[in-house]
Amino acid sequence: MKKDRILKLILAVLISYQACAQPVFNRYYGVSGTVLGIQDMIKTYDDGSLTLFNTNTNGYLLKLNNEGDTLWMKNIGGRNDYMSIAETDDYHIMVGGIDLLKLDEFGDEVWSKQFLGPIDGTPQSNLSSVTKVGNGSALLTSERYQYWNFGSWAYENALSVYKLDENGDTLWTKHLYDPALFQLSSLAVSVSAKKILEDDFGNLYAYAVFVDAMDTYNIFWKLDASGNTIWIKKSTSGVTQYNDGIIKSNGNLVFVGEGVSSINGASAFEMDASGNVIWSKLITSVNSGQGSDITELHNGNLAISVKPLPGGSVTYQSGLYICNDTLDVLSTTLHGGDNTSGFGKIIQHDDLGIVNGISTRAFSFTTELNFCKVDTLGGTVGCHEQYPNPSVIDVAISFTDFPLNDTIGGSSVPVSNGPIHESAVEYFRNFDLEGNVISADCFEEMGGVDVSANGTAPYSFIWSNGTNAEDLVAYAGIYQVTAIDANGCIISDT
């Protein structure tokens, strides 16, 4: 018979759910303690990444290059309540918590300070967000404030912004409080400092949550470079809280967080520099699905780290959304096989890549850190899988001008907590498939594909023709196989 009658099966291996552009990676790291979660992650000047995470005993900084290799890891400060990091224009590292640390680019301490309340020296009851201001920084925190309440002095939490020079000396401090509200309600008010951002003009945007026994509300506060209040907005959207915010390239702000009222999902809104809402939307989810971190990509799209999403190979998985600039979802990627409820952090790594970091289940460690670098279309390698895009709905959000009082005050005292060196351990969890095509002969006998895998056995297989054997025996055609290894990692090949 003629050669063109010879039947062949062609196996073209696709990693994950689609062909993906390089460079991408999927890396895992473990430490000896219990990882409480990734608190912050930033892109560094050398196109690497710096991650802040806390264990049950200490805070850590992990520096990776743009291929996911470890450059260094440091135990910092001797405590485990650090919340944010920033890189100054001269490549120093600021670490914010109850302590504020300044480190050099290799994680060695330059100085450390602790910020105390302006009245009685009590440390702040909530943790801090830090942003860079040139070679200095701005710190957002909550502190105790004194006010007159029904004929006697009382103490209450206030939202505080410190602007610091490169030596950690205070240039100015502003406290935001509402004694009228406190006196009328006669209720204690707690303040959670969430996020501080600086725009290209030196203006600062602070976000916090105020809570009393009657209400929970969001406060957005804009100050100029000298600490003068430009506007204060109060959210009237109930208990919706936001986990992260960014300033986009057009100068507008976008915040992302939990669902709205009884609807699960990731809520987000965009406001302009005057505090006017541009849009407010919810990416729906049958589970929590709340947005934990957001970044603007170089092409103007938005990337959102989300936790956790239902479905896929396990019950709950963290993942990421790629959205356009008005939150329409373009792709959804899950951290396949990883049961986790940890908050993720996300950065634009380079023109082609996004890094999403989460804390997730362990191998030989109590917990593990997973850093997945995907392309800007959501393409990935390793233990990840596609998930159908959720629907996006409009949700109402409004703000009212809030005439809170701000006043000058604040103090700081130096403390010394030297970093300790400790190495992270990297381990591997990916697997690949290879297929040896067995051609049919001229008598129309069946051909097939002999599959081999290099992951963690045992494996389960399902082919598009319904068979669940490891190797395929079939007539000519194009077939797809989905393989799952013992760790729950998934690869679909055609």
Buried (B, 14 or more C-beta within 10 A) or exposed (E): EEEEEEBEBEBEEBBBBBEBEEBBBBBBBBBEBBBBBBBBBBBBEEEBBBBBBBBEEBBBBBBBEBEBEBBBBBBBBBBBBBBBBBBBEEEBBBBBBBBBBBBEBEBEBBBBBBBBBBBEEEEBBBBBBBBBBEEBBBBBBBBBBBBEBEEEEBBBBBBBBBBBEBEBEBBBBBBBBBBEBBEEBEEEBBBBBBBBBBBEEBBBBBBBBBBBEEBBBBBBBBBEBEBEBBBBBBBEBEBBBBBBBBBBEEEBBBBBBBBBEEEBBBBBBBBEBEBEBBBBBBBBBEBBBBBBBBBBBEEEBBBBBBBBBBBBBBEBBBBBBBBEBEBBBBBBBBBBBBBBBBBBBBBBBBEBBBBBBBBBBEBEBBBBBBBBBBBBBBBBBBBBBBBEBBEBEEBEBEBEEBEBBBEEBBEBEEBEBEBEEEEBBBEEBBBBBEBEEBEBEEEEEBBBBBBEBEBBEEBEBBBBEEBEEBBBBBEBEEBEBBBBBEBBBBBBBE
